[in-house]
Amino acid sequence: MSGTADRLEIHLTVNGSERHLRVPPETTLLELIRSHLGLTGTKEGCGKGQCGTCTVLVDGQPVNSCLMLAAQVNGRRVTTIEDLARDGRLDALQRAFIEEGAVQCGFCTPGLILTARALLDEDPEPDEGRIREAISGHLCRCTGYAAIVRAIRRAAGEASADRSNHPS
C-alpha cells in the first residue's frame, strides 16, 4: 500500500478479480464496495457493527464491512454476495433461503448468506446450535430466525447429498 496525504493506493481481490484503487484513508470497506466498486448487494444497516447487515467475507471470514477500513484489506481477498451465483444459477444457500421463506424484505439477507457460506465452508454439516451461534451477530426484523436456520440446514443437507452422490 502506498499513498499520498489524501489518497491510499489499495490492491485487493474482489470476487475473484484483482482491483487497484486510490481512496481517502478514512474509507471503510463498505464504502469501497458500494461506492467505489458499485457492488450494491452489500447493505449498510446500523453503521456500528451491531446488525451484521454489511457482512462480507475477507479471506473467507465474515467481517462487518462498516467497521473495517479499506486499507485493512490491502492484499486480501474480499467476497460479496454478487460472487455466489454462477452462470445465472443461484448458490445453494440463496436457493434455500428462498425455498424456506427466509427472505422477506431481504435487507439483511446478503450478510446472513455470506456468514452461512463461511460456516458451511468450515463445517459442512453444522448442527442447529452451531448455526445459531454463527448468525448470532445478525439482526433480522422480518422473518424471525427459524426459517433462516432451516435454510442453512437445507443448504448443508443438499451439499452433503451432493458429496455422497459424487465421492472424490
C-alpha positions in Angstrom: 0.0 0.0 0.0 1.4 3.4 -1.0 -0.3 6.7 -1.0 -0.3 10.5 -0.7 -1.6 12.6 2.1 -5.1 12.5 0.7 -5.4 9.0 -1.0 -4.2 5.5 -0.4 -3.5 3.0 -3.1 -5.1 -0.3 -2.3 -4.7 -3.6 -4.1 -7.1 -6.4 -3.4 -9.1 -9.2 -5.0 -12.8 -8.8 -5.0 -15.0 -11.7 -6.1 -12.0 -13.2 -7.9 -10.9 -10.0 -9.8 -7.8 -8.1 -8.9 -8.6 -4.4 -8.2 -6.4 -1.4 -7.8 -8.0 1.7 -6.2 -7.0 5.0 -4.7 -9.2 6.1 -1.9 -9.2 8.5 1.0 -7.7 7.0 4.2 -11.0 7.1 6.1 -12.8 5.0 3.5 -14.5 1.9 5.0 -14.6 -1.4 3.3 -18.4 -0.9 3.0 -17.9 2.4 1.1 -15.2 0.8 -1.0 -17.5 -2.0 -2.1 -20.6 0.1 -2.7 -19.4 3.5 -3.8 -16.0 2.7 -5.5 -16.8 -0.7 -6.9 -20.6 -0.3 -7.5 -21.4 -3.6 -5.8 -24.6 -2.7 -4.1 -25.6 -6.1 -2.7 -23.8 -5.3 0.5 -26.1 -3.1 2.6 -25.5 -0.6 5.3 -27.6 -1.2 8.4 -26.6 0.4 11.7 -23.1 1.6 10.6 -21.8 0.5 14.0 -21.1 -3.3 13.6 -24.1 -4.3 15.6 -26.6 -5.7 13.0 -24.5 -7.8 10.6 -26.2 -6.4 7.5 -23.0 -5.3 5.9 -21.2 -8.6 6.4 -18.8 -9.7 3.6 -16.0 -12.3 3.6 -12.4 -11.3 3.9 -10.1 -14.2 3.2 -13.1 -16.4 3.8 -14.0 -15.0 7.2 -17.2 -12.9 7.9 -16.5 -9.2 8.8 -18.6 -6.2 9.3 -17.5 -4.0 6.4 -18.8 -0.9 8.1 -16.1 -1.3 10.8 -13.2 -2.2 8.6 -11.1 0.4 6.8 -10.4 -0.2 3.1 -6.7 0.0 3.9 -7.1 -3.1 6.1 -8.0 -5.2 3.0 -4.9 -4.3 1.1 -3.5 -7.5 -0.4 -6.5 -9.6 0.8 -9.4 -11.4 -0.8 -13.0 -10.0 -0.4 -16.2 -11.9 -1.3 -19.5 -10.1 -1.6 -23.0 -11.6 -2.3 -22.6 -10.9 -6.0 -20.0 -13.7 -6.2 -22.3 -16.5 -5.1 -24.4 -17.0 -8.2 -22.6 -18.7 -11.0 -23.7 -18.7 -14.7 -27.1 -17.3 -13.8 -27.7 -20.0 -11.2 -28.2 -19.2 -7.5 -25.9 -20.7 -4.9 -27.5 -23.5 -2.8 -27.8 -21.1 0.1 -29.5 -18.5 -2.0 -32.0 -21.1 -3.2 -32.6 -22.5 0.3 -33.3 -19.0 1.7 -36.0 -18.5 -1.0 -37.4 -22.0 -0.7 -37.6 -21.9 3.1 -39.2 -18.4 3.2 -36.1 -17.0 5.0 -36.3 -13.8 2.9 -38.9 -11.1 3.4 -37.6 -7.6 3.0 -34.2 -9.1 2.1 -32.1 -6.3 3.6 -30.2 -8.5 6.0 -30.1 -11.5 3.7 -26.7 -10.9 1.9 -24.9 -10.7 5.2 -26.6 -13.7 6.6 -25.9 -15.8 3.5 -22.2 -14.8 3.5 -22.0 -15.7 7.2 -23.7 -19.0 6.4 -21.3 -19.6 3.5 -18.3 -19.1 5.8 -19.8 -21.5 8.3 -20.6 -24.2 5.7 -17.1 -23.9 4.2 -15.7 -24.5 7.7 -18.2 -27.0 8.9 -20.2 -28.7 6.1 -22.7 -30.3 8.5 -23.3 -27.9 11.4 -26.0 -28.6 14.0 -28.7 -26.1 14.8 -26.7 -24.7 17.8 -23.6 -24.1 15.6 -25.8 -22.3 13.0 -27.5 -20.1 15.6 -24.1 -19.2 17.1 -22.7 -18.3 13.6 -25.6 -16.0 12.8 -25.9 -14.5 16.3 -24.4 -11.2 15.1 -27.2 -10.6 12.6 -30.5 -8.8 13.2 -33.5 -9.7 11.1 -36.7 -7.8 11.8 -38.9 -9.7 9.4 -38.6 -13.4 9.3 -37.6 -14.4 12.8 -34.8 -16.9 12.8 -36.5 -20.3 12.4 -36.7 -20.0 8.6 -33.1 -18.8 8.3 -31.8 -21.7 10.4 -33.9 -24.1 8.3 -32.5 -22.6 5.1 -28.9 -23.0 6.3 -29.6 -26.6 7.4 -31.3 -27.3 4.0 -28.3 -26.0 2.1 -25.9 -28.1 4.2 -28.1 -31.1 3.6 -28.0 -30.6 -0.1 -24.3 -30.2 -0.1 -23.9 -33.3 2.0 -26.1 -35.2 -0.5 -24.0 -33.9 -3.4 -20.8 -35.1 -1.7 -22.2 -38.6 -1.1 -23.5 -38.9 -4.7 -20.2 -37.7 -6.1 -17.4 -39.0 -3.9 -13.9 -37.7 -4.6 
